[in-house]
Amino acid sequence: MTAQSAGVLPRTDSEPSGAQSAGKPLPRIAIFAPHPMLTVTLEQESPQREQVHFHPGGQGVWVARMAACMGAEPVLCGFLGGESGELLGGLLARQIPQRQLVSTASASGCYVTDRRSGERQLLTCTLSDPPSRHELDELFSITCAEAIAGGWLVITNPMPGEALPLEIYGELVADARANGCRTLVDLSSPRLDSALRGKPDLVKLNDWELAEFVRGPVSEPAQLRAAAQRLRDEGAGAVIVTRGELPALVLAGEQAWELTPPHLEHGFREGCGDAMMGALAATWARGESFERAVMIGAAAGAANYLRHGLGSASRDVVERLVDSIVLEPLTAGE
């Protein structure tokens, strides 16, 4: 069976494969991104001039963009369909050369935002229907194959959140890890709960997602630490809990750290966590230490905050911001 007859949109001959840097292959990271979306943004570029921008978007797309920026070769694994999918496919090809996209009967999601006032206002949003069993099986199998081949997997949320059966997250983590693949998940509950059953190497989430997971407050340091430790008790190898402009909590092995980003007054929060995950995954996959990967990830989140684009920043800016990141060990009582 060919890729096209199986419902997978094939790569074109013009797309690079096995990209290299200084003769060394880039680390290949499978990105489980079920629902890339077409984004339309209205911008006021001057008092007399407005612009309409079209971009690929969604959590997995933003993770992949930053992973590529930071020296990895992401492989975007997701669904694509309908008229919006036709437009989205061309945009994705320009930004993420390596893609494994399953064609679907349902159209890809699309949203329109208005930034002409300087603030981001959502005007309209349409989402995909749930995939068929065949479409889901195809996406699961190609994602698992790509993860095993490359040795790295990042799992992101679908849109809408309930679009996929919950068991798929735990099964994907378990199958990848059984073959020696490092798995990183950026999911919210109940998808996170399922993924934990597969014992992922890293869980990254924000504080309100953590509160949702434990069904309780995490605003106090002791509450935050206990809730993060519960994630480890239930299967996570390491945990990162971000808190916006406040220091993040990092747990790994027997150690805990406080991760403090630079103080920035003006910017855009959208996509900062996804930029962090993409940069962290790329840096870790390149062979850097976990601690260095965490700091690079935090710098990428800060760099994304300084831009209008989601999941975007230049590698030079990220690396310059690393010196402003503070990663300090915490004692058991902190």
N, C-alpha and C positions, 0 to 999 in steps of 0.2 A: 504493500500500500504506500503510495507517495504521500508526502507531507500535505500537498494540496487536497488530495482526495480524502485525507483523514480530517480535514477541517482546519489544518494549521496553515496560516499564511506564510509562504516560503520567503526566505531572504532573496534579495536580488543579487546578481553576479557582481554588481558594482559595490556591494557593501563589504567592508573589511572583515576578515576573519583571522583570529589568532594575532591580534594587534600586538606589537612589540615596542618596547622602550629600551634603547641601547642594546638591542639584540636579545633581551630577556622578555619572555611572554608576560603580559599583564595578568594579574590574578583575575580569575573569572568568577563572578558572583551572580547566582541566579536570584532574581527578584520576583517573588510571588506577588503580583500586582493585578488582582482579578479585574479591576475596572478602571483602566486609564480613561480620562475624560477630556472632551474638547472644551477648552475655556475661551471665552470671549470677554475682553476687558475694554471698557471705554475710559480713555484718558484725556485730560485737558492739558495739552502740551504748551499752550500759550493762550492769551485772551482771545485770539482770533482762530485758533487751530485746535481741533479735536482729532484724536486717533482711535482706531479700533484695532486691537491686537488679538491675534489667534495663536493659542499655544496648547500643547498637550499638558494635561495636569492630572492631579490625583496623587495620593500619598506615595504609591509605588514609583510613579514617574519621577517625583521629586527626589526620592531616595536614589534612584538610578542616575539621575543627572549629577548629583553631587559625588556619587561613587566614581563616575567617569572623570569628573573634574579632578579627583584626588588620586588618580592613577590606577584605577581598576577597570575591568571590562565587564560592565553589568549586562546581564541577559534578561530583558523584560519579558515576563511570562504572564499573559493576561488574555482577556476577551476583546474582540473587536467586531462591530457589526453595524449595519444600517447606513443611512446617509451621513450621520455624524461620524461613523467609523471610517468612511471613505476619506473624509477630510482629516480626521485624526491620524490615520495611517501614514499619510504623507508628512505630517508634522513630526510624528515620532521618528520616522526614518532619518530626518535631519539631525535629531538630537541623540538618539539611542540606536546606533547601527545594528546591534545584536538584539533580535526580538524573536520570541516564539509566541505568536498571537493566534488564538483559536477563533475562527470565524463563527459568529452566532446569529441566530434568527432575530434576536432582540437588538435594537440599536444601542450603540454606546451612549453613555451619559454625556450631558452638556450643561454648562452653567454660564450665565452672563453676569458680570459684576461691573459696577459703575464706580470709578475712582476719580471722577471729574472734580469732586469736592475736596479731594485729598484724603478722604476716608473710603474704606472699602464697603460698598453696599451691594448685597446680592439682589439682583433683579428677578431672575428666574432660574430654575434648575429642573432638568428632567433626568431620571435615572433609568438604568437598564432593568429589564425584567429578570427574574432568576433564570439561570442557564438550564438547559435540558440535562438529563443524566449523561448523555453521550458527550455533550460539550464540557461538562464538569470533569468527566473521566479523562478526557483528552488533556485538559489543562493540568490536572493532577499528575498525569504520567509524564508530560513533557517537563514540568517543573522539577519533578523528582529526578528525572534523567539528567537535566542540566545541573542540578545541585550536586549529584553524585560525581558527574564528570569534572566539575570545577572545584568541588570541596567546600563551597560556601553557599549559604542560603539565607536570604532575608525575607521574612513573611510580613506582609502589610494587610490592612483591613480591606474588605470589599466595600462597595458603595451601591446600594444601601447595606447596612451592617448585617442584616438578616438574610442576605441574598444567597448564602451558601450554607449547607448543613454544617453544624458545629463540629462533627467528628473529623472533618477534613483537616483541621489545623493540627490536632494532635497526631493524626496519622502521617501527615506530611513531615512534621518534626521527627517523629519516631523512625520513619523510613529513611530519611536523610541521615540521621545520626547513626543508624545501624550500619551505614556504609562509610563512616568516618567523616561525615560532613559537619562542619561548624554551622550551627543554626542560630540566627538572631531574630527575635520577634519584636514587633512594635504593634501590638494589638490591644484592644479594649475588651472588657468582659461583655458577653460570656465567651467570646472567641479566645481570649487569653486563658481562661480556665481550661479549655480544651487543649491548647498548645502546651500547657504545663505538664499534661499527662505524657507528652513525648520527651520531656526533660531538655528544653532548649539550653544552649550555652549562654545566651544573654537575653534578658527581657529589659526593654527600655519602654518607659511609660511616663506620663506626667502625674502630678499629685492628685488631680481629680479622678483620673482613671484608677489610681491606686485606692482612693477612697471608695470608689465604686466596687473594686475587687473585694475589699475587706468589709464593705457595707458599714463603714464607720469613719470617724474623723481622723485626719492625718496631719492636722495643722501644727501640733506640738512635736518637738524633736523626738520625744520618746515614742509617740504614736507613729511617726513617720518611720523610725528605725524598726519598730516591731512589725509594722505592716510590710515593709520591704523584706524583712527576714522571713515573713510568712510566705512570700513568693519563692524564696530559696527553699524553704521547708517543703514546698509543694512541687519542686522540680527545677526551678531556675538555677543555672550554674552561677550566673552573675546578674546583678540588678542595677539599673540606673533609673533614678526617679528625678525628673526635671521639675522645676517650680518657677518657670518664667524667669524673671530677673533675680530671683533668690537663688542661693547656692543649691546645687543638686546633691543628691545622696547617691553614693556608689558603694556597692557591696560586691566583693569577689574573694573567694577563698576564705581565709580567716580575717581579712582586712576590710575596713570601712574608710571611705574618704568623703570629704566635702569638696565639691567641685564648684568653684566660683567663677562666673563669666565676667567679662568687662562690663562696666556700668555704661549703658548707652541710653540717651534721652529720647531719641526720635528714630522710628523705624517701623517695620511691619513684622508682626509675630508669625503670620501664616507661613508654614513650611519650615520654620526654624528646627523643629524636632526631626523632621524628615531629612533636612540637610545634615543634622548631627548624625543621624543613623547612617546615611550614605557615606559620609567622610570617615566615621568610625570603622565601618565595615571594610572600606577600601584600605585604610591604614593598617588595620589588624591583618587583613589578608596579604598585605605586602610584606609581612614578617615583623612589623614593629611590635613592641610590648603592648599589653592591654592598657596600661596606664597612659602610654603615649597616644594610643588610639583614642582613648577617652578625651584627652586634652585637644587633639586635632578635631574630634567631633564637636566639642564645645566651641572651638574657634570657628568652625564652619557654621554652626547655628548663629553665632554673633555676626558673621559675615553676611549670612542670608538676611538677618534683621536689618542690615544697612541698605538692602536693595529692595526694589519693587518686585523683582522676579521671585517666584517661589522655587525653593530647592536650587538656588543658583548663587554662585559667587566665583571669583577667580581664585585659583590655587595660591597665587602670590599673596592675595589679601588674607586668606585663611592662615597661611604659614607665618605671616607677619603678626597676626593676632594671637598666635599661640603663646607668646611671651606674656600676654596679659591674662592668661588663664591660670588660676591657682588650684592645685590639687593637694589638699592637706589631709593627713591621716586623722581619723577620729578614734578616741578611746571608747571602751565599752560603755561608759556612762554618758557619752555625749549624744 
